[in-house]
Amino acid sequence: MCGSVHGAHARLAHPAEARLPEARPMTHTPRPIEDILADADRLVLCGEVNRAREALRRARMLTREQGPADAELGILARLGELELASSFYGAARETLSEALALPWDDTRITDRAYALYMMGALEDAESNTTERDALWNQAKALLHDAGDTAGEARILRVQAGVARRARKDKRALALYGQALGLYTALGHTFHRGMVLRERGLLHRQMERPDLAHNDFETAIELFAMNGNTLDEAQTHFDLGEMLASLGNLNDGREAMLRALRAFSSAGDRKGEARALIKLGNFYRDSAPKLACKYYARCADLAGRLGLAKLEDAALVHQAELEQAARQNAAAAAVAAAAAAQGPSPAPGPG
């Protein structure tokens, strides 16, 4: 066993980070096909991508032989998603094109929207922005017409994230606002928190720290309410970074310490290491001994995790502070020795 099926597809990602794990619609398929799909998820968890692809192809063939006909598109879209996440772009395009070529009468609207969304994600990965936007808008319109408000909100959030990373701030702000409105109407507090955290990053990018602070704080409250410790930790981290960059080191340290504790509670060791090096940076000038301790902890943890760049950075910072401490100690010793000798005698008369 390589782990549970739950969260298997959360391991998948493509270069633009455009897809979301919850974007795939649930399908109602016969038990044998469901078993094959579950096997595919397990294989993804085990890193057996090619075997997972084979399993999805078997499931697709079974739907052709046994039905239901309307399950085929959803399975092809899942296969395309896996191929896209594995950077098999040519195969993903072929699979998704085949899915979208299926007759409308033999497909579910939500499955077709999902396939359109994944094709848009492929265009995004290949930097075809015009095609991406058209496909995502088609998917969004289908979900809207089908009354799938959650699906529509997910695409709005993805579009907002793409706009934010492209520095299209006004468009991103409008899209986040639409997504937030839909999630609020649905009562989805976790997803509201995700949108608020991302909008906080946008406000920071737009040099609106007060608005960013408000969004981060509200997101933290929502994550805590839902028990989403990892997302809470990351939001504390983002808030701490922003506050420190504004010169508010005291509040920045407090937020980063909360991030450290939350990462530890969630079992995210990489997150812990990232928070430790930030704390070292925040205490570097005011409390160098404490900063050295944070750097040492970061280097030890990063080394055990195989995070070579982070380990090296922490060791360099630690060495710099230790060298400065030695130099200061040597200078203090010289000054003390000079003071102990007293003033030099005045030269006698010539």
Stockholm file with secondary structure:
# STOCKHOLM 1.0

chainA/1-350         MCGSVHGAHARLAHPAEARLPEARPMTHTPRPIEDILADADRLVLCGEVNRAREALRRARMLTREQGPADAELGILARLGELELASSFYGAARETLSEALALPWDDTRITDRAYALYMMGALEDAESNTTERDALWNQAKALLHDAGDTAGEARILRVQAGVARRARKDKRALALYGQALGLYTALGHTFHRGMVLRERGLLHRQMERPDLAHNDFETAIELFAMNGNTLDEAQTHFDLGEMLASLGNLNDGREAMLRALRAFSSAGDRKGEARALIKLGNFYRDSAPKLACKYYARCADLAGRLGLAKLEDAALVHQAELEQAARQNAAAAAVAAAAAAQGPSPAPGPG
#=GR chainA/1-350 SS CCCCSTTGGGGCCCTTCCCCGGGSCCCCCCHHHHHHHHHHHHHHHTTCHHHHHHHHHHHHHHHHHHCCGGGHHHHHHHHHHHHHHTTCHHHHHHHHHHHHTSCGGGSCHHHHHHHHHHHHHHHHHTTCHHHHHHHHHHHHHHHHHTTCHHHHHHHHHHHHHHHHHTTCHHHHHHHHHHHHHHHHHHTCHHHHHHHHHHHHHHHHHTTCHHHHHHHHHHHHHHHHHHTCHHHHHHHHHHHHHHHHHTTCHHHHHHHHHHHHHHHHHHTCHHHHHHHHHHHHHHHTTTCHHHHHHHHHHHHHHHHHHTCHHHHHHHHHHHHHHHHHHHHHHHHHHHHHHHHHHCSCCCCCCC
#=GC SS_cons         CCCCSTTGGGGCCCTTCCCCGGGSCCCCCCHHHHHHHHHHHHHHHTTCHHHHHHHHHHHHHHHHHHCCGGGHHHHHHHHHHHHHHTTCHHHHHHHHHHHHTSCGGGSCHHHHHHHHHHHHHHHHHTTCHHHHHHHHHHHHHHHHHTTCHHHHHHHHHHHHHHHHHTTCHHHHHHHHHHHHHHHHHHTCHHHHHHHHHHHHHHHHHTTCHHHHHHHHHHHHHHHHHHTCHHHHHHHHHHHHHHHHHTTCHHHHHHHHHHHHHHHHHHTCHHHHHHHHHHHHHHHTTTCHHHHHHHHHHHHHHHHHHTCHHHHHHHHHHHHHHHHHHHHHHHHHHHHHHHHHHCSCCCCCCC
//
